Amino acid sequence: MAPIKRIGPSRLSPTRSRSVIHDGIVTTVATSNTKVLSLYDQARDALAAIDRNLQEAGTDKSRILMVMIYITDITMKPEFSRAWDEWVDRANLPLRACVSASLEHDHLVELVVTAAMDP
């Protein structure tokens, strides 16, 4: 059985991991460090956190398989997409889904990312 490595805790809660690695796959989650910014700014901040989490786990955004995006107001999706388009590795486009959700701590966006580890 492959071991499970947990990296954390998350900055939001001492009872949650920041990332979990199992069988060559890392799953990580991020929100913005600042709550008062626009959705665009929070998205940029959360995407930068994803970069840091992936680096800490030993991989990077070129290895992302899928991103699940939760935003509080689906009509603001274009703001997220603008930040995404500036950030995404265009040579290695992942799957992406975006849904509306209620989020805690006044966050406007939360990202859940699944990526492959480097071989």
C-alpha distances in whole Angstrom, upper triangle without the diagonal:
4,6,9,13,16,19,22,24,26,30,30,29,27,25,23,21,22,19,16,13,10,9,13,14,16,18,21,25,28,32,35,36,39,40,44,44,44,41,41,41,38,36,37,36,33,32,33,30,28,29,28,25,23,25,23,20,21,22,25,27,27,24,24,23,24,26,27,31,32,36,38,41,40,44,43,40,43,42,39,39,41,39,36,38,39,36,33,33,35,33,30,31,28,28,30,31,33,34,36,35,36,35,35,37,39,37,38,35,31,28,25,23,20,20,18,18,20,19
4,7,10,13,16,19,21,23,27,28,26,25,23,21,18,20,16,13,10,7,6,9,11,13,15,18,22,25,29,32,33,36,38,41,41,41,38,38,38,35,33,34,33,29,29,29,27,24,25,24,21,20,21,20,16,17,18,22,23,24,20,21,20,22,24,25,28,30,34,36,39,38,42,40,38,40,39,36,36,38,36,33,35,36,32,30,29,32,30,27,28,25,25,27,28,31,32,34,33,34,33,33,35,37,34,35,32,28,26,22,20,17,17,15,14,16,15
4,7,10,13,16,18,20,24,25,23,22,20,18,16,17,14,11,8,6,7,10,11,12,14,17,20,23,27,30,30,34,35,39,39,39,37,37,36,34,32,32,31,28,27,28,25,23,24,23,19,18,20,18,14,16,18,21,23,24,21,21,21,22,24,25,28,29,33,35,38,38,41,40,37,39,39,35,36,38,35,32,35,35,31,30,29,32,31,28,28,26,26,28,29,31,32,34,32,33,31,31,32,35,33,34,31,27,25,21,20,17,17,16,14,17,16
4,7,10,13,15,17,20,22,20,18,16,15,12,13,11,7,6,5,8,10,10,10,11,13,17,20,23,26,27,31,32,35,35,36,33,34,33,30,29,29,28,24,24,25,22,20,21,20,16,16,18,15,12,14,16,19,21,22,19,19,19,20,21,22,24,26,29,32,35,34,38,36,34,36,35,32,33,35,32,30,32,33,29,28,27,30,30,26,27,24,24,25,26,28,29,30,29,30,27,27,29,31,29,30,27,23,21,18,17,15,15,14,13,16,17
4,7,10,12,14,18,19,18,16,15,13,10,11,8,6,5,7,10,11,10,9,11,12,15,18,21,24,24,28,29,33,33,34,32,32,31,28,27,27,25,22,22,22,19,17,18,17,13,13,15,12,9,12,14,17,19,21,18,18,19,20,20,21,24,25,28,31,34,34,37,35,33,35,34,30,31,33,30,28,31,31,27,26,26,29,29,25,26,23,24,25,26,27,28,30,28,29,26,26,27,30,27,29,26,22,20,17,16,14,14,14,13,15,17
4,6,8,11,14,16,14,13,12,9,6,8,6,5,6,9,12,13,12,10,10,10,12,15,18,21,21,25,26,30,30,31,29,29,28,25,24,25,23,20,20,20,17,16,17,15,12,13,14,11,9,13,15,17,19,21,19,18,19,19,19,20,22,23,26,28,31,32,35,33,31,33,32,28,30,31,28,27,30,29,26,25,26,29,29,26,26,23,24,24,25,26,26,28,26,26,23,23,23,26,24,26,23,19,18,15,15,14,15,15,14,17,19
4,6,8,11,14,13,11,12,9,6,6,5,6,8,11,15,14,13,10,10,9,11,13,16,18,18,22,24,27,27,29,27,27,26,23,22,22,20,17,18,17,14,13,14,12,9,11,12,8,8,11,13,15,18,20,18,18,19,19,19,20,21,22,25,27,30,31,34,31,30,32,30,27,28,29,26,25,28,27,24,24,24,28,28,25,25,23,24,24,25,25,26,27,25,25,22,22,22,24,22,24,21,18,17,15,14,14,15,16,14,17,19
3,5,8,10,9,8,9,7,5,5,7,9,11,15,18,18,16,13,12,10,11,12,14,16,16,19,21,25,25,27,25,26,24,21,21,21,18,16,18,17,13,13,15,12,10,12,13,10,11,14,16,18,19,22,21,20,21,21,20,20,21,21,23,25,29,30,33,30,29,31,29,26,28,29,26,25,28,27,24,24,26,29,30,27,27,24,25,25,25,25,26,26,24,24,20,19,19,22,20,22,20,17,16,15,15,16,17,19,18,20,23
4,6,8,7,5,7,5,5,6,8,10,14,17,20,20,18,15,14,11,11,12,14,16,15,18,20,23,24,26,25,26,24,21,21,22,19,16,18,18,14,15,17,14,12,15,16,13,13,17,19,20,21,24,23,22,23,22,21,20,21,21,23,24,28,29,32,30,29,31,29,26,28,30,26,26,29,28,25,26,27,31,32,29,28,26,26,25,26,25,25,26,23,22,19,17,17,20,19,21,20,16,16,15,17,18,19,21,20,23,26
4,5,6,6,8,6,5,4,8,11,14,18,21,21,18,15,13,10,9,9,10,12,12,15,16,20,21,22,21,22,20,17,18,18,15,13,15,15,11,12,15,12,10,14,15,13,14,17,18,19,19,23,22,20,22,20,18,18,18,17,19,21,24,26,28,26,25,28,25,22,25,26,23,22,26,25,22,23,25,28,30,27,26,24,24,23,23,22,22,22,20,19,16,14,14,17,15,18,16,13,13,13,14,16,18,20,20,23,26
4,6,7,10,9,9,8,11,15,18,21,25,24,22,18,16,12,11,9,10,10,9,12,14,17,18,20,20,21,19,15,17,17,14,12,15,14,11,13,15,13,12,15,16,14,16,19,20,20,21,24,24,22,24,22,20,19,19,18,19,20,24,25,28,25,25,27,25,22,25,26,22,22,26,25,22,24,26,29,31,28,28,25,26,24,24,23,23,23,20,19,15,13,12,15,13,16,15,13,14,15,17,19,21,23,23,25,29
4,7,9,8,10,9,13,16,19,22,26,26,23,19,17,13,11,9,9,10,9,12,12,16,17,19,18,20,19,15,16,18,15,13,16,16,13,14,17,16,14,18,19,17,18,22,23,22,22,26,25,23,25,22,20,19,18,16,17,18,21,23,26,24,24,26,24,21,24,26,22,23,26,26,23,25,27,30,32,30,28,26,26,24,23,22,21,20,18,16,12,10,9,12,11,14,14,12,14,14,17,20,22,25,25,28,31
4,5,6,8,9,13,15,19,21,25,25,23,19,17,14,12,12,12,14,13,16,16,19,21,23,22,24,22,19,20,21,18,16,19,19,16,17,20,18,16,19,21,18,19,23,24,24,24,28,27,24,26,24,21,20,20,18,20,20,24,26,29,27,27,29,27,24,27,29,26,26,29,29,26,27,30,33,34,31,30,28,28,26,25,24,23,22,19,17,14,12,11,15,14,17,17,14,16,16,18,20,22,25,25,28,31
4,6,8,10,13,15,18,21,24,25,23,19,17,15,14,14,15,17,16,19,19,23,24,27,25,27,25,22,23,24,21,19,21,21,17,18,21,18,16,19,21,18,18,22,24,25,26,29,27,26,27,25,23,23,22,22,23,24,28,29,32,30,30,33,30,28,30,32,29,28,32,31,29,29,31,35,36,33,32,29,30,28,27,27,26,26,23,21,18,15,15,18,18,21,20,18,18,18,20,21,23,25,25,28,31
4,7,10,12,13,17,19,23,24,21,18,16,15,14,15,16,18,18,21,21,25,26,28,26,28,27,23,24,25,22,20,22,22,19,19,22,20,17,20,22,19,19,23,24,25,26,29,27,25,26,24,23,21,22,21,23,23,27,29,32,30,30,33,31,28,31,32,29,29,32,32,29,30,31,35,36,33,32,29,28,27,26,26,25,25,22,20,17,15,16,19,19,22,20,17,18,17,19,20,22,25,24,28,30
4,7,9,10,14,16,20,20,18,15,12,11,10,12,13,16,16,19,19,23,24,26,24,25,24,21,21,22,20,17,19,19,16,16,19,17,14,16,19,16,16,20,21,21,22,25,23,21,22,20,19,18,18,18,20,21,25,26,29,28,27,30,28,25,27,29,26,25,29,29,26,26,28,31,32,29,28,25,25,23,23,22,22,22,19,19,16,14,15,18,17,19,18,14,15,13,15,16,19,21,21,24,27
4,5,7,10,13,17,17,15,12,10,8,9,11,13,16,16,20,21,24,25,26,24,25,24,21,20,21,19,16,17,18,14,13,16,14,11,13,15,13,12,16,17,18,19,22,20,19,20,19,17,17,18,18,21,23,26,27,30,28,27,29,28,24,26,28,25,24,27,27,24,24,25,29,29,26,26,23,23,22,22,22,22,23,21,21,18,17,17,20,18,20,18,15,14,12,13,14,16,18,18,21,23
4,7,10,14,17,17,14,10,9,6,6,8,11,13,14,17,18,22,22,23,21,22,21,18,17,18,15,13,14,14,10,10,12,11,7,10,12,10,10,14,14,15,16,19,18,16,18,17,15,15,16,17,19,21,24,25,28,26,25,27,25,22,24,25,22,21,24,24,20,21,22,25,26,23,23,20,21,20,20,20,21,22,20,20,17,16,17,19,16,18,16,13,12,10,11,12,14,16,16,19,22
4,7,10,13,13,10,7,6,4,7,9,13,16,17,20,22,25,25,26,23,24,23,20,18,19,17,14,14,15,11,10,12,11,7,8,11,9,7,11,12,13,14,17,15,13,15,15,14,15,16,17,20,23,26,26,29,27,25,27,26,22,24,25,22,21,24,24,20,20,21,24,24,21,21,18,19,19,20,20,21,23,21,22,19,19,20,22,19,21,18,14,12,10,9,10,11,13,12,16,18
4,7,10,10,8,6,5,7,10,13,16,19,20,24,25,29,28,29,26,27,26,23,22,22,21,17,18,18,15,13,15,14,10,10,13,11,8,12,13,14,16,18,15,14,15,15,15,16,18,19,23,25,28,28,31,30,27,30,29,25,26,28,25,23,26,26,23,22,22,25,25,22,22,19,19,20,20,22,23,24,23,24,21,21,23,25,22,23,20,17,14,11,11,10,11,12,11,15,17
4,7,7,6,4,6,9,12,15,19,22,23,27,28,31,31,31,29,29,28,25,24,24,23,20,19,19,17,14,15,15,11,10,13,11,8,10,11,13,15,17,14,13,14,15,16,17,20,22,25,28,31,30,34,32,29,31,30,27,27,29,26,24,27,27,23,22,22,25,24,21,21,18,19,20,22,23,25,27,26,27,25,25,26,28,25,26,23,19,17,14,12,10,9,9,9,12,14
4,6,5,7,9,12,15,19,22,25,27,30,31,35,34,34,31,32,31,29,27,27,26,23,22,23,20,18,19,18,15,14,16,15,11,13,13,16,17,18,15,15,14,16,17,19,22,24,27,30,33,32,35,34,31,33,33,29,29,32,29,26,29,29,26,24,24,26,25,22,22,19,20,21,23,25,26,28,27,29,27,27,29,31,28,29,26,22,19,16,14,11,11,10,9,13,13
4,6,8,11,15,18,21,25,28,30,33,34,38,37,37,34,34,34,31,29,29,28,25,24,25,23,20,20,21,17,15,17,17,13,13,14,17,18,18,15,15,14,16,19,20,24,26,29,33,35,34,37,36,33,35,35,31,31,33,31,28,30,30,27,25,24,26,25,21,22,19,20,22,24,26,28,30,30,31,30,31,32,34,31,32,28,25,21,18,16,12,11,9,9,12,11
4,7,10,13,17,20,24,27,28,31,33,36,35,35,32,31,31,29,27,27,26,23,22,22,21,17,18,18,15,13,14,14,11,10,10,13,15,15,11,12,12,14,17,19,22,25,28,32,34,33,36,34,31,33,32,29,28,30,28,25,27,27,24,22,20,23,21,18,19,17,18,20,22,25,27,30,29,31,29,30,32,33,30,30,27,23,20,17,14,11,9,6,5,8,8
4,7,10,14,17,20,23,25,28,30,33,32,32,29,28,28,26,23,24,23,20,19,20,18,15,15,16,13,11,13,13,10,11,10,12,13,13,10,10,9,11,13,15,19,21,25,28,30,29,32,31,28,29,29,25,25,27,25,22,24,25,21,19,18,21,20,16,17,14,15,17,19,21,23,26,26,27,26,27,28,30,27,27,23,20,16,13,10,7,6,5,6,9,11
4,6,10,13,17,20,21,25,26,29,28,28,26,25,25,23,20,21,20,17,16,17,14,11,12,13,10,8,11,11,7,9,8,10,11,13,10,9,10,11,12,14,17,19,22,25,28,27,30,28,26,27,27,23,23,25,23,20,23,23,19,18,18,20,20,17,17,14,15,16,18,20,22,24,23,25,23,24,25,26,23,24,20,17,14,11,8,6,5,6,7,10,13
4,7,11,14,17,19,22,23,27,26,26,23,23,23,20,18,19,18,15,14,15,13,10,12,13,9,9,12,12,9,12,11,12,12,14,12,10,10,10,10,11,13,15,19,22,24,24,27,25,23,25,24,21,21,24,21,18,21,22,19,17,18,21,21,17,17,14,14,14,15,17,18,21,20,21,19,20,22,23,20,21,17,13,10,7,6,4,6,9,10,14,16
4,7,11,14,15,19,20,23,22,23,20,20,20,17,15,16,15,11,11,12,10,7,10,10,7,8,11,11,9,12,11,12,12,15,13,11,12,11,10,11,12,14,17,20,22,22,25,23,21,23,22,18,20,22,19,17,20,20,17,16,17,20,21,18,17,15,15,15,15,16,18,19,18,19,17,17,18,20,17,18,14,11,8,6,5,7,8,11,12,16,19
4,7,11,13,16,16,20,19,19,17,18,17,14,13,14,12,9,10,11,9,7,11,11,8,10,13,13,12,15,14,14,13,17,15,13,14,12,10,9,10,11,14,16,19,19,22,20,19,21,20,16,18,20,17,16,19,19,16,16,18,21,23,20,18,16,16,14,14,14,15,16,15,16,13,14,15,16,13,14,11,7,5,4,6,9,11,15,16,19,22
4,7,9,12,13,16,15,16,14,15,14,10,10,11,9,5,8,9,6,6,10,10,8,11,13,13,14,17,16,14,14,17,17,14,16,14,11,11,10,11,12,15,18,18,21,18,17,19,17,14,16,18,15,14,18,17,15,15,18,21,23,20,19,17,17,15,15,15,16,16,15,15,12,13,13,14,10,12,9,6,5,7,9,12,14,17,18,21,24
4,7,9,9,12,12,13,11,12,11,7,8,10,7,5,8,10,7,9,12,12,11,14,16,16,17,20,19,17,16,20,20,17,19,16,13,12,10,10,10,12,15,17,19,16,16,18,15,13,16,17,14,14,18,17,15,17,20,22,25,22,21,19,19,16,16,14,15,15,13,13,10,10,10,10,7,8,6,5,7,9,12,15,17,21,22,24,28
4,5,7,10,9,10,9,10,8,5,7,8,5,5,8,9,8,10,13,13,13,16,17,17,19,22,21,19,18,21,22,19,21,19,16,15,13,12,12,13,16,17,19,16,16,17,14,12,16,16,13,14,17,17,15,17,20,23,25,24,22,21,21,19,19,17,17,17,16,15,12,12,10,10,7,8,7,8,10,13,15,18,20,23,24,26,30
4,7,10,10,12,12,13,10,8,10,10,7,7,11,10,9,12,14,13,13,17,18,17,20,22,22,20,20,23,24,22,24,22,19,19,16,16,15,16,19,21,22,19,20,21,18,16,19,19,16,17,20,19,17,20,23,26,28,26,25,24,25,22,22,20,21,20,19,17,14,13,11,11,9,11,11,11,13,16,17,21,22,25,25,28,31
4,6,6,10,11,12,9,7,10,11,8,9,13,12,12,15,17,16,17,20,21,21,23,26,25,23,22,26,27,24,27,24,21,20,17,16,15,15,18,20,21,18,19,20,16,16,19,18,16,18,21,19,18,21,24,27,30,28,27,26,26,24,23,21,21,20,19,17,14,13,10,9,8,10,11,12,15,18,20,23,25,28,29,31,35
4,6,8,9,12,10,7,11,12,10,11,15,15,14,17,19,19,19,22,24,24,25,28,27,25,24,28,28,26,27,25,21,20,17,15,13,13,15,18,19,16,17,19,16,15,19,19,16,18,22,21,20,23,26,28,31,30,28,27,27,23,22,20,19,17,16,14,11,10,8,6,6,8,10,12,15,18,21,24,26,30,31,33,37
4,7,9,11,9,8,12,13,12,13,17,17,17,19,21,21,22,25,26,27,29,31,30,28,26,30,31,28,30,27,24,22,19,17,15,14,15,18,18,15,18,19,15,15,19,19,17,19,22,21,21,24,27,29,33,32,30,29,29,25,24,21,21,19,18,16,14,13,11,8,8,9,12,15,18,21,23,27,29,33,34,36,39
4,7,8,6,6,9,10,10,12,14,15,15,18,19,20,21,24,25,26,27,29,28,26,24,27,29,26,28,25,22,21,17,16,14,14,14,17,17,13,15,16,12,13,16,15,13,16,19,18,18,21,24,26,29,29,27,26,26,23,23,20,20,18,18,17,15,15,13,10,9,9,11,14,16,20,22,26,27,31,32,34,37
4,5,5,6,8,10,11,12,14,15,16,18,20,21,22,24,26,27,28,30,29,26,23,26,28,25,27,24,21,20,16,15,12,12,12,14,13,10,12,12,9,10,13,12,11,14,17,16,17,19,23,25,28,27,25,25,24,21,20,17,18,16,17,16,15,16,15,11,10,8,10,13,16,20,22,25,27,31,32,34,38
4,5,5,6,9,10,10,12,14,15,16,18,20,20,22,24,25,26,28,26,23,21,24,25,22,24,21,17,16,12,11,8,9,9,11,11,7,9,10,6,7,10,10,9,12,14,14,15,17,21,22,25,24,22,21,21,17,17,13,14,13,14,14,13,15,14,11,9,6,7,10,13,16,18,22,24,28,29,31,35
4,6,5,6,9,10,11,12,14,15,17,19,20,21,23,24,26,27,25,22,19,22,24,21,23,20,17,16,13,13,11,12,12,13,13,9,9,9,5,5,8,7,6,9,11,11,12,14,18,19,23,22,20,20,20,17,17,14,16,15,17,17,16,18,17,15,12,9,9,12,13,17,18,22,23,27,28,30,33
4,5,5,6,9,10,11,12,14,15,17,18,20,21,23,24,26,24,21,19,22,24,22,24,22,18,18,15,15,13,14,15,16,16,12,13,12,9,9,12,10,8,11,13,12,12,15,19,21,24,23,22,21,22,19,19,17,18,18,18,18,16,17,16,14,11,10,10,13,14,18,19,22,23,27,28,30,33
4,5,5,6,9,10,10,12,14,15,16,18,20,21,22,24,23,20,18,22,23,20,22,20,16,16,12,12,10,12,13,15,16,12,12,13,10,9,12,12,9,11,14,14,13,16,19,21,24,23,21,20,21,18,18,15,16,15,15,15,13,14,13,11,8,7,7,9,11,15,16,20,22,25,26,28,32
4,5,5,6,9,10,10,12,14,15,16,18,20,21,22,20,18,15,18,20,17,19,16,13,13,10,10,9,12,13,13,15,11,10,11,8,6,9,9,6,8,11,11,10,12,16,18,21,20,18,17,17,14,14,12,14,14,15,16,14,15,15,13,10,8,6,8,9,12,14,17,19,22,24,26,29
4,6,5,6,9,10,11,13,14,15,17,18,20,21,19,16,14,17,19,17,19,18,14,15,13,14,13,16,17,17,18,14,13,13,10,8,10,9,6,8,10,9,8,11,14,16,20,19,17,17,18,16,17,15,18,18,19,19,17,18,18,16,13,12,10,11,11,14,15,18,19,22,23,25,28
4,5,5,6,9,10,11,12,14,15,17,18,20,19,16,15,18,20,18,20,19,15,16,14,14,14,16,18,19,20,16,16,16,13,11,14,13,9,11,14,12,11,14,16,19,22,21,20,19,20,18,19,17,19,19,19,19,16,17,15,14,11,11,10,10,11,14,15,18,19,22,23,24,28
4,5,5,6,9,10,10,12,14,15,16,18,17,15,13,17,18,15,17,15,12,13,11,12,12,14,16,17,19,16,15,16,13,10,13,13,10,10,14,13,11,13,16,18,21,19,18,17,17,15,16,14,16,16,16,17,14,15,14,14,10,10,8,7,7,10,11,15,16,19,20,22,26
4,5,5,6,9,10,11,12,14,15,17,15,12,10,13,14,12,15,13,11,12,11,13,13,17,18,18,20,17,15,15,13,10,12,12,8,8,11,10,7,9,12,15,17,16,15,14,15,13,15,14,17,18,18,19,17,18,18,17,14,13,10,9,8,10,10,13,14,17,18,20,24
4,5,5,6,9,10,11,12,14,15,14,11,10,14,15,14,17,16,14,16,14,16,17,19,21,21,23,20,18,18,16,13,15,14,10,11,13,11,9,11,13,16,18,17,17,16,18,17,19,18,20,21,21,22,19,20,19,19,15,15,13,12,11,13,13,15,15,18,18,20,23
4,5,5,6,9,10,10,12,14,13,12,11,15,16,14,17,16,14,15,14,15,16,19,21,22,24,21,19,20,18,15,17,17,13,13,16,15,12,13,15,19,21,19,18,17,19,17,19,18,20,21,20,20,17,18,17,17,14,15,12,11,10,11,11,14,14,17,17,19,23
4,5,5,6,8,10,10,12,11,9,8,12,12,10,13,12,10,12,12,14,16,19,21,21,23,21,19,20,18,15,16,17,13,12,15,14,11,11,13,16,18,16,15,14,15,14,16,16,18,20,19,20,18,19,18,19,15,16,13,10,8,9,8,10,11,14,14,16,20
4,6,5,6,9,10,11,9,6,7,10,11,10,14,14,13,15,15,18,19,22,24,24,26,23,21,21,19,16,17,17,14,13,15,13,10,11,11,15,16,15,15,14,17,16,18,19,21,23,23,24,21,22,22,22,19,19,16,14,12,12,10,12,11,14,14,15,18
4,5,5,6,9,10,10,9,10,13,14,13,17,17,15,17,17,19,21,24,26,26,28,25,23,24,22,19,20,20,17,16,18,17,13,14,15,19,20,18,19,18,20,19,21,22,24,25,24,25,22,22,21,22,19,20,17,15,13,14,12,14,13,15,14,16,19
4,5,5,6,9,9,9,10,13,13,12,15,15,14,16,16,18,20,23,25,26,28,25,23,25,23,19,21,21,18,17,20,19,15,15,16,20,21,18,18,17,19,18,20,20,22,24,23,23,20,20,20,22,18,19,17,14,12,11,10,11,11,13,12,14,18
4,5,5,6,5,5,7,10,9,9,12,13,13,15,16,19,21,24,27,26,29,26,24,25,23,20,21,21,18,16,19,18,14,14,14,17,18,15,16,14,17,17,19,20,23,25,24,25,23,23,23,24,21,22,18,16,13,12,9,10,8,10,9,11,15
4,5,5,5,6,9,11,11,12,15,17,16,19,20,22,24,27,30,29,32,29,27,27,25,22,23,23,20,18,20,19,15,15,15,19,18,17,18,17,20,20,23,24,26,28,27,28,25,26,25,27,23,24,21,19,16,15,13,13,11,12,10,11,15
4,5,8,9,12,15,14,14,17,18,18,20,21,23,25,28,30,31,33,30,28,29,27,24,25,26,22,21,23,22,18,18,18,22,22,20,21,20,22,22,24,25,27,29,28,28,25,25,24,26,23,24,22,19,17,16,14,14,13,13,11,13,16
4,6,9,11,14,12,12,15,16,16,19,20,22,25,28,31,30,33,31,28,30,28,25,25,26,23,21,24,23,19,19,18,22,21,19,20,18,20,21,23,24,26,28,27,28,25,25,25,27,24,25,22,19,16,14,12,12,10,10,8,10,13
4,7,11,12,11,12,15,17,18,20,22,25,27,31,33,32,35,32,30,31,29,26,26,27,24,22,24,23,19,18,17,20,19,17,19,18,20,22,24,26,28,30,30,31,28,29,29,30,27,28,24,22,19,17,14,13,10,10,7,7,10
4,7,8,7,9,12,14,15,18,20,23,25,29,31,30,32,30,27,28,27,23,23,24,21,19,20,20,16,15,13,17,16,13,15,14,17,18,21,23,26,28,28,30,27,28,28,29,26,26,23,20,17,15,12,11,8,7,5,6,10
4,6,6,7,11,13,13,17,18,21,23,27,28,27,30,27,24,25,23,20,20,20,18,15,17,16,12,11,10,13,13,11,13,12,15,16,19,21,24,26,27,28,26,27,27,28,24,24,21,18,15,14,11,11,8,9,8,9,12
4,5,5,9,10,10,14,15,19,21,24,25,24,26,24,21,21,20,17,16,17,15,12,13,13,9,8,7,10,10,8,9,9,12,13,16,18,21,24,24,26,24,26,26,26,23,22,18,16,13,13,9,10,8,9,10,11,15
4,6,9,11,12,16,18,21,23,27,28,27,28,26,23,23,22,19,18,19,17,14,14,14,11,9,6,9,8,5,8,8,12,14,18,20,23,26,27,29,27,29,30,30,26,25,22,20,16,16,12,11,9,9,10,10,13
4,6,9,11,15,17,21,23,27,28,27,29,27,24,24,24,21,20,21,19,16,17,17,14,11,9,12,10,7,9,8,11,14,17,19,23,26,26,29,27,29,30,30,26,26,22,19,16,14,10,9,5,5,7,8,10
4,6,8,11,14,17,20,23,25,23,26,24,21,21,21,18,17,19,17,13,15,16,13,10,9,12,11,8,8,6,8,10,13,16,19,22,23,25,23,25,26,27,23,22,18,16,12,11,7,6,4,6,9,11,14
4,7,10,13,17,20,24,25,23,25,24,21,22,22,19,18,20,19,15,16,18,15,12,12,13,13,9,8,5,6,9,12,15,18,21,22,25,24,26,28,28,24,23,19,17,13,11,8,6,5,7,10,13,15
4,7,10,13,16,20,21,19,22,21,17,19,20,16,15,18,17,13,15,17,15,12,13,14,15,11,9,5,5,6,8,11,14,17,18,21,20,23,25,25,21,20,16,14,10,8,6,5,7,10,13,16,18
4,6,10,13,16,18,16,19,18,14,16,16,13,13,15,14,11,13,15,13,11,13,14,16,13,10,7,6,5,6,8,11,14,15,18,17,19,21,21,17,16,12,10,7,6,5,6,9,12,15,18,21
4,7,10,13,15,14,17,16,13,16,16,12,13,16,15,12,15,17,15,14,16,18,19,16,14,10,9,6,5,6,8,11,12,14,14,17,19,19,15,14,10,8,6,5,6,9,12,15,18,21,24
4,6,10,12,11,14,12,10,13,13,9,10,14,12,11,14,16,14,14,17,18,20,18,15,12,11,7,6,4,6,8,9,12,11,14,16,16,12,11,7,6,5,7,9,12,15,18,21,24,27
4,7,9,9,12,11,10,13,13,10,12,15,14,13,17,18,17,17,20,22,24,22,19,16,14,11,9,6,5,6,6,8,8,11,14,13,10,8,6,5,6,8,11,15,18,21,24,27,30
4,6,6,9,8,8,11,10,8,11,14,13,13,16,18,17,18,21,23,26,23,20,18,17,13,11,7,6,5,6,8,8,11,13,11,8,6,4,7,9,12,15,18,21,25,27,30,33
4,7,9,8,9,13,12,11,14,16,16,16,20,21,21,21,25,26,29,27,24,22,20,17,14,10,8,5,5,6,7,10,12,9,8,5,7,9,12,15,18,21,24,28,30,33,36
4,5,6,7,11,11,11,13,15,16,16,19,21,21,22,25,26,29,28,24,23,21,17,14,11,9,6,8,9,10,14,15,12,11,8,9,12,14,17,20,23,26,30,32,35,38
4,5,5,9,10,10,11,14,15,15,17,19,20,20,24,24,27,25,22,20,18,15,12,8,7,5,9,11,13,16,18,16,14,10,10,13,14,17,19,22,25,29,31,34,37
4,6,8,9,10,11,13,15,16,17,20,21,21,25,25,28,27,23,22,21,17,15,11,11,9,12,14,16,19,20,17,16,12,13,16,17,20,22,25,28,31,34,36,39
4,5,6,7,9,10,12,13,15,16,18,19,22,23,26,25,22,21,20,16,14,11,11,10,12,14,15,18,18,15,13,10,10,14,15,18,20,24,26,29,32,34,37
4,5,5,6,9,10,10,12,14,15,16,19,19,23,22,18,17,16,12,11,8,9,9,12,14,15,18,20,17,14,11,10,13,13,16,18,21,23,26,29,31,34
4,5,5,6,9,9,10,12,14,15,18,18,22,21,18,18,17,14,13,11,13,13,16,18,18,22,22,19,17,13,13,15,16,19,20,23,24,27,30,32,35
4,5,5,7,9,10,11,13,14,18,18,22,22,19,19,18,15,15,12,14,14,16,17,17,20,20,17,14,11,11,14,15,18,19,22,24,27,29,31,34
4,5,5,6,9,10,11,12,16,16,20,19,16,16,15,12,12,9,11,12,14,16,15,18,19,16,13,10,8,11,11,14,15,19,20,24,26,28,31
4,5,5,6,9,10,10,14,14,17,17,14,14,14,11,11,10,13,14,17,19,19,21,22,20,17,14,12,13,13,16,16,19,20,23,25,27,30
4,5,5,6,9,10,14,14,18,18,15,16,17,14,15,13,16,17,19,21,21,23,23,21,18,15,13,16,15,18,18,21,22,25,27,28,31
4,6,5,6,9,12,13,17,17,15,15,16,14,15,13,16,17,19,20,19,21,21,19,16,13,12,13,13,16,16,19,19,23,24,26,29
4,5,5,6,10,10,14,13,11,11,12,10,12,11,15,16,18,21,19,22,22,21,17,15,12,13,11,14,13,16,16,20,22,23,26
4,5,6,9,9,12,13,11,12,13,12,14,14,17,19,22,24,23,26,26,24,21,18,16,17,15,17,16,18,18,21,23,24,27
4,6,9,10,13,14,13,14,16,15,17,17,20,22,23,25,24,26,26,24,21,19,16,17,16,18,17,20,19,22,23,24,27
4,7,9,12,12,11,12,14,13,16,16,19,21,22,24,23,24,24,23,20,18,15,15,13,15,14,16,16,18,20,20,24
4,6,9,8,7,9,11,11,14,15,18,21,22,25,23,26,26,25,21,19,16,16,13,15,13,14,13,16,18,18,21
4,5,5,6,9,12,13,16,18,22,24,26,28,27,29,29,28,25,23,20,19,16,17,14,15,13,15,16,16,19
4,5,6,9,12,13,17,18,22,25,27,30,29,31,32,31,27,25,22,21,18,19,16,17,15,17,19,18,21
4,6,10,13,15,19,21,25,28,30,32,31,34,34,33,30,28,25,24,21,21,17,17,15,15,17,16,18
4,6,10,12,16,19,22,25,27,30,29,31,32,32,28,26,23,21,18,17,14,14,11,12,14,14,16
4,7,9,13,15,19,22,24,27,26,29,30,29,26,24,20,19,16,16,13,13,12,13,16,16,19
4,6,10,13,16,20,21,24,24,26,28,27,24,22,18,17,13,12,10,9,9,11,14,16,18
4,7,10,14,17,19,22,22,25,27,26,23,21,17,16,13,12,10,10,11,13,17,18,20
4,7,10,14,16,19,19,22,24,23,20,17,14,13,10,10,9,11,12,15,19,21,23
4,7,10,13,16,16,20,22,21,18,16,13,12,10,10,11,12,15,18,21,24,26
4,7,10,13,14,17,19,18,15,13,10,10,9,11,12,15,17,21,24,26,29
4,6,10,12,15,18,17,14,12,10,10,11,12,14,17,20,23,26,29,32
4,7,9,13,16,14,12,10,9,10,12,14,17,19,23,26,29,32,35
4,6,10,13,12,11,9,9,9,12,13,17,19,23,26,29,32,35
4,7,10,9,9,9,9,10,13,15,19,22,25,29,31,34,37
4,7,7,6,7,8,8,11,13,17,20,23,27,29,32,35
4,6,6,9,10,10,13,15,19,22,25,28,30,33,36
4,5,9,11,11,15,17,20,23,26,30,31,34,37
4,6,9,11,15,17,21,24,27,31,32,35,38
4,6,7,11,14,17,21,23,27,28,31,35
4,7,11,14,17,21,23,27,29,31,35
4,7,10,13,17,19,23,25,28,31
4,7,10,14,16,20,22,25,28
4,6,10,13,16,18,21,24
4,7,10,14,16,19,22
4,6,10,12,15,18
4,7,10,13,15
4,7,9,12
4,6,8
4,6
4
